[in-house]
Amino acid sequence: MFTYTTSRKKLLRTVIIVLAALTVIAMIVMAVAKGSKVVAAEKKVPIYAVSRADNHIALTFDCAWGNSNTDLLLSLLKDANATATFFVTGEFCDKYPEDVKKMYQAGHEIGNHSDMHPHVEGININDLIEDTRECSRKIKMITGEEPKIYRAPYGEYDDNTVSTIEGMGMKMIQWSVDSIDWQEPDADTIIERVVSKTESGSILLFHNDLENTSQALPEVLTKLKQKGFSFVKVSDLVYFDSYHIDNSGLQIYDVSALLPAAKYSDNRLLDEAMEIFRQNLTMQEIYNLTGGATPQLLQRTGPLLDEEHMAAIEEASFEELKEAVENLIIVAEREGAGDNASVTTPYGEQAAPDNGNGISGVIDESMFETEASEGNVSNSGSASVSSEPPVGSITTADNFFGDVKAGQPFTSTAAATTPTATTTTPAVTTTVPPATTTAAQTTAPPQTTSATTTQAASRINEEIK
């Protein structure tokens, strides 16, 4: 048995050394934790869905293995007058060049799905570049067009992957609605899942070479069209300039890029709200803003504004709103409204359509015969505004914005309404990619605390479970 003795001074010195060591360790742990938070906050994510108010969505098919149903898929899409995007691998191009040509010649988009279908998370950047370029080369040899979009195999990605793909001039695309057809559910399950989860700006994931996909597709297309959705290529759905992607993967157009030289008010958010209305409402609907908050107008306007812009309207004084709406009418008559707006809209060629009343930025003089006699409208064939709008009145609070400020349900009314050709609020619903053509995604987008995407994040967690 050994007995260890020490002096009080030595013991004290030992304690001090131990405490100093623990302090250093604690500082290192805190620094690492802080660094991790910074990395998480700045994490890059692909595009899962697009914030749009025009009910455009994108059908996508991943093609990596067989080609058993190419002709059938193309026939079904043609019958529904639906455009889709096919993400093909270089290997698929090697095996089935005629299929890729058929897809392209039928008017569909061909996207890059890698050359050899590797796991790209953590891949050497030079290998990623080489693999991606090779697939693009093969696609261009068949179609004559270089792909603008890329989808990673297995749904995998990390910061380097996203940065590299974007640096190569392509948008990296995920999906917000997964049919999970690779799990081979029956057609009814696929139909219910896809139709119930699709919203404006959704990107839908299917796979070729699956019988259940072919069986479900006709009814999926029919029901989505009945809900007012229209099908566009991914490159026509996403924005290539003036946008940001939130941490749930929702791509959002930066409204400030739309603002014309004219100002609507002294409030930036109120200006943006007015410009959103100008870009998406018809001229008649803009005039209708001077009337009461009808259900139809609520349905049209509700999905256009997020909570931040809606708050700007609610917090503005009546005089500020009056001035903003008067200026909105003037600018809309000068620059156009809806799909006739002269300033480039975030929807490009896919701008919000006419609401069916035959008015789309061009004013019919007969609409304002009673006002013309009072000097509010010229006889030149287009309305002009001096101090008051040609229709309705905003001299009192008894109008659309007055109703809103008085507590009319602005967004909730619209949200509960079945989507029309130009309404719905985009949301993100993401699931785990397939194990065959696409395996489990190892890097899910982080959750967000914003009002627009909190629901999306919860859906992501629900799907992953």
BELDA-V388748 format. One record per residue. N is the residue number from 1. RES is the residue in three letters. OMEGA is omega in degrees with one decimal (NA if undefined). BURIAL is 1 if it has 16 or more other C-alpha atoms within 10 Angstrom, else 0. D_FIRST is the distance of its C-alpha to the first C-alpha in Angstrom with 1 decimal. Layout:
N|RES|OMEGA|BURIAL|D_FIRST, N|RES|OMEGA|BURIAL|D_FIRST
//
This chain:
1|MET|-179.4|0|0.0, 2|PHE|177.3|0|3.8, 3|THR|-178.3|0|6.7, 4|TYR|179.0|0|10.0, 5|THR|178.5|0|13.2, 6|THR|178.8|0|16.8, 7|SER|179.2|0|20.3, 8|ARG|-179.3|0|22.7, 9|LYS|179.1|0|24.9, 10|LYS|179.3|0|22.4, 11|LEU|-179.8|0|21.5, 12|LEU|179.5|0|25.3, 13|ARG|179.4|0|25.9, 14|THR|179.6|0|23.5, 15|VAL|-179.8|0|25.2, 16|ILE|179.6|0|28.5, 17|ILE|179.5|0|27.8, 18|VAL|179.6|0|26.6, 19|LEU|178.8|0|29.7, 20|ALA|179.2|0|31.9, 21|ALA|178.5|0|30.7, 22|LEU|178.9|0|31.3, 23|THR|178.6|0|34.8, 24|VAL|179.4|0|35.6, 25|ILE|179.5|0|34.6, 26|ALA|179.2|0|36.7, 27|MET|178.9|0|39.7, 28|ILE|179.6|0|39.5, 29|VAL|179.9|0|39.5, 30|MET|179.8|0|42.4, 31|ALA|178.8|0|44.3, 32|VAL|179.6|0|43.9, 33|ALA|179.4|0|45.0, 34|LYS|178.1|0|48.0, 35|GLY|179.1|0|49.0, 36|SER|179.2|0|48.9, 37|LYS|179.5|0|51.2, 38|VAL|179.4|0|53.6, 39|VAL|-178.9|0|53.7, 40|ALA|-177.5|0|54.3, 41|ALA|-175.7|0|57.1, 42|GLU|-175.7|0|58.8, 43|LYS|179.2|0|58.5, 44|LYS|178.2|1|61.7, 45|VAL|175.2|1|63.3, 46|PRO|177.9|1|66.3, 47|ILE|177.0|1|69.4, 48|TYR|-179.7|1|69.0, 49|ALA|-176.3|1|72.2, 50|VAL|177.5|1|74.9, 51|SER|-179.1|1|76.0, 52|ARG|178.4|1|79.7, 53|ALA|-173.7|1|82.4, 54|ASP|177.7|1|84.9, 55|ASN|173.6|1|83.5, 56|HIS|-180.0|1|83.0, 57|ILE|-178.6|1|80.2, 58|ALA|171.3|1|79.1, 59|LEU|177.1|1|78.9, 60|THR|177.7|1|76.5, 61|PHE|174.9|1|76.0, 62|ASP|-177.4|1|73.2, 63|CYS|-178.0|1|74.5, 64|ALA|-173.4|1|72.0, 65|TRP|-174.8|1|72.7, 66|GLY|-179.5|0|76.0, 67|ASN|-170.8|1|79.5, 68|SER|-173.3|0|80.8, 69|ASN|-177.9|0|82.2, 70|THR|-177.6|1|83.3, 71|ASP|-179.7|0|87.0, 72|LEU|178.8|0|86.4, 73|LEU|-179.2|1|84.3, 74|LEU|178.4|1|86.9, 75|SER|179.9|0|89.6, 76|LEU|178.7|1|87.9, 77|LEU|179.1|1|87.2, 78|LYS|179.9|0|90.8, 79|ASP|-178.7|0|92.2, 80|ALA|-176.8|1|90.2, 81|ASN|-175.9|0|91.1, 82|ALA|175.9|1|87.4, 83|THR|-178.5|1|85.8, 84|ALA|175.5|1|82.2, 85|THR|178.8|1|79.6, 86|PHE|175.0|1|78.2, 87|PHE|-175.2|1|74.9, 88|VAL|174.7|1|75.1, 89|THR|175.0|1|72.8, 90|GLY|178.1|1|74.0, 91|GLU|177.6|1|73.5, 92|PHE|176.9|1|75.8, 93|CYS|179.5|1|78.3, 94|ASP|-175.3|0|78.1, 95|LYS|-171.5|0|78.7, 96|TYR|-178.9|0|81.1, 97|PRO|179.8|1|83.0, 98|GLU|177.2|0|86.1, 99|ASP|179.1|1|84.1, 100|VAL|178.9|1|82.8, 101|LYS|178.5|1|86.4, 102|LYS|-179.8|0|87.7, 103|MET|-177.3|1|85.3, 104|TYR|-178.6|1|86.2, 105|GLN|176.0|0|89.9, 106|ALA|176.2|0|89.8, 107|GLY|-179.3|0|88.8, 108|HIS|-178.3|1|85.1, 109|GLU|176.6|1|82.3, 110|ILE|179.6|1|80.0, 111|GLY|-178.7|1|76.5, 112|ASN|179.2|1|73.7, 113|HIS|-178.2|1|71.0, 114|SER|179.1|1|69.3, 115|ASP|-173.8|1|70.4, 116|MET|178.7|1|67.7, 117|HIS|-179.3|1|66.1, 118|PRO|168.2|1|62.6, 119|HIS|-172.3|1|59.7, 120|VAL|177.7|1|60.3, 121|GLU|-179.3|1|57.3, 122|GLY|-178.5|0|55.2, 123|ILE|173.5|0|57.8, 124|ASN|-174.0|0|58.5, 125|ILE|179.3|0|61.3, 126|ASN|177.8|0|63.5, 127|ASP|178.5|0|63.3, 128|LEU|180.0|1|64.2, 129|ILE|-178.7|1|67.2, 130|GLU|-179.6|0|68.4, 131|ASP|-178.5|1|68.1, 132|THR|179.6|1|69.9, 133|ARG|-177.7|1|72.7, 134|GLU|177.9|1|73.3, 135|CYS|179.2|1|73.9, 136|SER|179.0|1|76.2, 137|ARG|-178.8|1|78.1, 138|LYS|178.4|1|78.8, 139|ILE|-179.2|1|79.9, 140|LYS|178.5|0|82.2, 141|MET|-178.7|0|83.7, 142|ILE|-172.1|1|84.7, 143|THR|-175.2|1|85.7, 144|GLY|-177.8|0|86.6, 145|GLU|179.0|0|84.4, 146|GLU|-178.2|1|80.9, 147|PRO|179.2|1|78.6, 148|LYS|-172.4|1|77.6, 149|ILE|-175.7|1|74.8, 150|TYR|172.0|1|71.5, 151|ARG|-176.9|1|69.4, 152|ALA|173.2|1|65.9, 153|PRO|177.3|1|65.0, 154|TYR|-178.6|1|62.7, 155|GLY|-176.6|1|63.3, 156|GLU|172.8|1|60.4, 157|TYR|168.9|1|60.3, 158|ASP|-176.4|1|58.1, 159|ASP|-178.5|0|59.2, 160|ASN|179.3|1|59.9, 161|THR|-177.9|1|62.0, 162|VAL|-179.0|1|64.1, 163|SER|-178.4|1|64.6, 164|THR|-179.7|1|65.6, 165|ILE|178.4|1|68.1, 166|GLU|178.0|1|69.6, 167|GLY|177.1|0|69.7, 168|MET|175.3|0|71.8, 169|GLY|179.7|0|74.3, 170|MET|173.1|1|73.6, 171|LYS|179.4|1|72.4, 172|MET|-169.6|1|69.4, 173|ILE|170.0|1|70.3, 174|GLN|178.6|1|68.3, 175|TRP|178.6|1|69.8, 176|SER|177.5|1|69.9, 177|VAL|-177.7|1|71.3, 178|ASP|177.7|1|69.9, 179|SER|-174.6|1|72.0, 180|ILE|179.6|1|69.1, 181|ASP|179.8|1|71.7, 182|TRP|176.4|1|69.2, 183|GLN|177.4|0|67.6, 184|GLU|170.9|0|71.0, 185|PRO|179.0|0|71.9, 186|ASP|-174.7|0|75.5, 187|ALA|-178.3|1|78.2, 188|ASP|179.4|0|78.4, 189|THR|178.4|0|74.7, 190|ILE|-178.5|1|75.1, 191|ILE|-177.3|1|78.3, 192|GLU|-176.7|0|76.8, 193|ARG|-175.8|1|73.6, 194|VAL|-175.8|1|75.5, 195|VAL|-176.8|1|78.4, 196|SER|-174.7|0|76.3, 197|LYS|-176.2|1|73.9, 198|THR|175.6|1|76.4, 199|GLU|-179.1|1|77.4, 200|SER|-180.0|1|79.3, 201|GLY|-179.6|1|77.5, 202|SER|171.7|1|75.4, 203|ILE|-172.9|1|74.5, 204|LEU|-178.8|1|74.6, 205|LEU|171.5|1|72.7, 206|PHE|175.4|1|74.2, 207|HIS|173.5|1|73.9, 208|ASN|175.0|1|76.7, 209|ASP|178.2|1|76.8, 210|LEU|-177.0|1|76.1, 211|GLU|-177.4|0|78.6, 212|ASN|176.0|1|77.4, 213|THR|178.6|1|77.8, 214|SER|-179.4|1|81.4, 215|GLN|-175.6|1|82.1, 216|ALA|-170.0|1|80.7, 217|LEU|-178.5|1|82.1, 218|PRO|-178.7|1|85.7, 219|GLU|175.4|1|84.8, 220|VAL|-179.6|1|82.1, 221|LEU|-179.3|1|84.7, 222|THR|-176.4|0|87.4, 223|LYS|178.5|1|85.2, 224|LEU|176.7|1|83.8, 225|LYS|177.6|1|87.4, 226|GLN|178.2|0|88.5, 227|LYS|175.3|1|85.8, 228|GLY|-179.7|1|87.4, 229|PHE|173.8|1|84.9, 230|SER|-169.8|1|86.2, 231|PHE|179.6|1|84.5, 232|VAL|174.6|1|84.0, 233|LYS|178.9|1|82.1, 234|VAL|-177.9|1|78.6, 235|SER|173.9|1|79.9, 236|ASP|179.8|1|82.6, 237|LEU|-174.3|1|80.1, 238|VAL|175.5|1|77.5, 239|TYR|179.5|1|78.2, 240|PHE|178.8|0|78.0, 241|ASP|171.4|0|78.3, 242|SER|179.7|0|77.6, 243|TYR|167.9|1|74.8, 244|HIS|179.6|0|71.2, 245|ILE|-179.7|1|68.8, 246|ASP|-171.8|1|66.6, 247|ASN|170.5|1|63.1, 248|SER|-179.6|1|64.3, 249|GLY|178.7|1|66.5, 250|LEU|178.5|1|69.8, 251|GLN|-173.4|1|72.1, 252|ILE|178.5|1|74.1, 253|TYR|178.1|1|77.2, 254|ASP|-173.3|0|77.1, 255|VAL|-177.4|1|80.1, 256|SER|179.5|0|80.5, 257|ALA|-178.2|0|81.8, 258|LEU|-170.1|1|84.7, 259|LEU|177.7|1|86.0, 260|PRO|-179.9|0|89.6, 261|ALA|-179.1|0|91.0, 262|ALA|176.1|0|92.3, 263|LYS|177.8|1|90.1, 264|TYR|-176.5|1|90.3, 265|SER|175.3|1|88.6, 266|ASP|-177.0|0|86.3, 267|ASN|-176.2|0|83.3, 268|ARG|-178.1|0|81.5, 269|LEU|177.0|1|80.2, 270|LEU|175.4|1|83.6, 271|ASP|-179.6|1|85.2, 272|GLU|178.4|1|83.0, 273|ALA|178.9|1|83.8, 274|MET|-179.0|1|87.5, 275|GLU|174.3|1|87.2, 276|ILE|177.3|1|85.3, 277|PHE|-177.8|1|88.3, 278|ARG|-176.3|1|90.8, 279|GLN|-171.2|1|89.1, 280|ASN|-179.9|1|88.8, 281|LEU|172.8|1|91.7, 282|THR|179.5|1|95.3, 283|MET|-179.7|1|97.8, 284|GLN|179.1|1|99.0, 285|GLU|176.2|1|95.5, 286|ILE|175.0|1|95.1, 287|TYR|-177.8|1|98.3, 288|ASN|177.0|1|97.0, 289|LEU|179.3|1|94.2, 290|THR|176.9|1|96.8, 291|GLY|-178.1|1|97.4, 292|GLY|-178.1|1|95.2, 293|ALA|179.3|1|91.9, 294|THR|178.4|0|93.3, 295|PRO|-179.4|0|91.1, 296|GLN|-179.2|0|92.2, 297|LEU|176.4|1|91.4, 298|LEU|-179.3|1|88.0, 299|GLN|-178.7|1|87.3, 300|ARG|-172.9|1|88.2, 301|THR|-175.0|1|86.5, 302|GLY|-177.0|1|83.3, 303|PRO|-175.4|1|81.4, 304|LEU|-173.8|1|82.4, 305|LEU|172.2|1|80.3, 306|ASP|-174.5|0|76.5, 307|GLU|-177.6|0|75.2, 308|GLU|-179.2|0|75.2, 309|HIS|176.7|1|78.9, 310|MET|178.5|1|79.8, 311|ALA|179.2|0|78.2, 312|ALA|177.2|1|80.3, 313|ILE|-177.8|1|83.4, 314|GLU|-176.2|1|82.3, 315|GLU|-178.7|0|81.4, 316|ALA|175.6|0|84.6, 317|SER|-179.8|0|87.5, 318|PHE|179.9|1|90.7, 319|GLU|177.6|0|92.5, 320|GLU|178.7|1|89.8, 321|LEU|179.4|1|90.1, 322|LYS|179.7|1|93.9, 323|GLU|-177.7|0|93.9, 324|ALA|-178.7|1|91.3, 325|VAL|176.5|1|93.4, 326|GLU|178.6|1|96.6, 327|ASN|177.1|1|95.1, 328|LEU|-179.6|1|93.6, 329|ILE|180.0|1|97.1, 330|ILE|-178.8|1|98.6, 331|VAL|-179.3|1|96.0, 332|ALA|178.4|1|96.2, 333|GLU|-179.0|1|100.0, 334|ARG|-173.4|0|99.7, 335|GLU|-177.0|1|96.7, 336|GLY|179.9|1|96.9, 337|ALA|178.1|1|94.8, 338|GLY|-176.0|1|92.8, 339|ASP|174.3|1|93.5, 340|ASN|179.8|1|96.2, 341|ALA|-176.5|1|93.9, 342|SER|177.8|0|94.6, 343|VAL|-179.0|0|91.1, 344|THR|-179.0|0|88.6, 345|THR|177.3|1|86.8, 346|PRO|-178.5|1|83.2, 347|TYR|178.6|1|84.7, 348|GLY|-179.9|0|86.8, 349|GLU|-177.6|0|89.4, 350|GLN|-175.8|1|87.8, 351|ALA|-179.0|1|88.9, 352|ALA|-176.4|1|89.4, 353|PRO|175.9|1|92.7, 354|ASP|-179.0|1|95.7, 355|ASN|175.1|1|95.4, 356|GLY|-179.0|0|98.5, 357|ASN|177.1|0|101.0, 358|GLY|-178.3|0|102.5, 359|ILE|-179.8|1|101.3, 360|SER|178.1|1|98.8, 361|GLY|178.0|1|99.2, 362|VAL|-172.6|1|103.0, 363|ILE|175.8|1|104.9, 364|ASP|-175.8|0|108.1, 365|GLU|-176.9|0|110.6, 366|SER|178.7|0|111.9, 367|MET|-169.8|0|108.6, 368|PHE|-176.5|1|109.5, 369|GLU|-178.8|0|113.2, 370|THR|179.7|0|113.0, 371|GLU|-177.5|1|110.7, 372|ALA|-179.9|1|113.0, 373|SER|179.8|0|115.9, 374|GLU|175.8|0|113.7, 375|GLY|-179.2|0|113.0, 376|ASN|-175.3|1|109.3, 377|VAL|178.2|1|109.8, 378|SER|179.5|0|111.9, 379|ASN|-177.3|0|114.4, 380|SER|179.7|0|113.0, 381|GLY|175.4|0|111.1, 382|SER|-175.0|1|107.6, 383|ALA|174.3|1|106.4, 384|SER|-175.5|1|105.8, 385|VAL|173.6|1|104.0, 386|SER|-179.4|0|105.1, 387|SER|-179.2|0|103.6, 388|GLU|176.3|1|103.0, 389|PRO|-174.9|1|101.9, 390|PRO|-178.4|1|104.8, 391|VAL|175.9|1|103.4, 392|GLY|-179.4|0|102.0, 393|SER|174.6|1|101.0, 394|ILE|178.1|1|97.9, 395|THR|174.7|0|99.6, 396|THR|-179.0|0|98.0, 397|ALA|-179.5|1|94.6, 398|ASP|-177.1|0|96.2, 399|ASN|-176.8|1|95.0, 400|PHE|-177.6|1|92.2, 401|PHE|175.1|1|89.8, 402|GLY|177.2|1|90.9, 403|ASP|179.7|1|90.1, 404|VAL|-178.4|1|86.7, 405|LYS|179.2|1|85.9, 406|ALA|175.0|0|87.2, 407|GLY|175.5|0|84.6, 408|GLN|179.2|1|86.2, 409|PRO|-173.9|0|83.5, 410|PHE|-177.1|1|83.5, 411|THR|-173.6|1|80.8, 412|SER|178.5|0|80.1, 413|THR|-179.2|0|83.7, 414|ALA|-176.1|1|83.6, 415|ALA|-177.6|1|80.2, 416|ALA|-175.6|0|81.5, 417|THR|175.4|0|84.5, 418|THR|-175.3|0|84.9, 419|PRO|172.2|1|84.7, 420|THR|-175.5|1|88.0, 421|ALA|-176.9|1|88.9, 422|THR|-177.9|1|87.4, 423|THR|175.5|1|84.7, 424|THR|179.3|1|81.1, 425|THR|-177.3|1|77.9, 426|PRO|174.7|1|75.6, 427|ALA|-175.5|1|72.1, 428|VAL|174.9|1|69.4, 429|THR|-172.5|1|68.1, 430|THR|179.8|1|65.8, 431|THR|-177.5|1|64.2, 432|VAL|179.5|1|62.0, 433|PRO|-175.0|1|64.0, 434|PRO|-178.2|1|64.6, 435|ALA|-179.8|0|62.4, 436|THR|179.3|0|65.4, 437|THR|174.7|1|67.5, 438|THR|-175.5|1|65.0, 439|ALA|-174.3|0|61.4, 440|ALA|179.2|1|59.2, 441|GLN|-176.6|1|59.2, 442|THR|-178.5|0|55.8, 443|THR|178.4|0|56.7, 444|ALA|-180.0|1|58.5, 445|PRO|179.3|1|60.1, 446|PRO|180.0|1|58.2, 447|GLN|179.9|1|59.5, 448|THR|178.5|1|61.9, 449|THR|-178.8|0|62.6, 450|SER|-177.3|0|66.3, 451|ALA|-176.8|0|68.9, 452|THR|-170.6|1|70.6, 453|THR|176.9|1|67.5, 454|THR|178.4|1|65.2, 455|GLN|179.1|1|67.0, 456|ALA|-178.0|1|66.8, 457|ALA|-179.6|1|63.0, 458|SER|177.5|1|62.6, 459|ARG|177.7|1|64.8, 460|ILE|179.2|1|62.7, 461|ASN|-179.5|0|59.6, 462|GLU|-178.1|0|61.6, 463|GLU|-177.8|0|62.8, 464|ILE|176.7|0|59.3, 465|LYS|NA|0|58.1
//
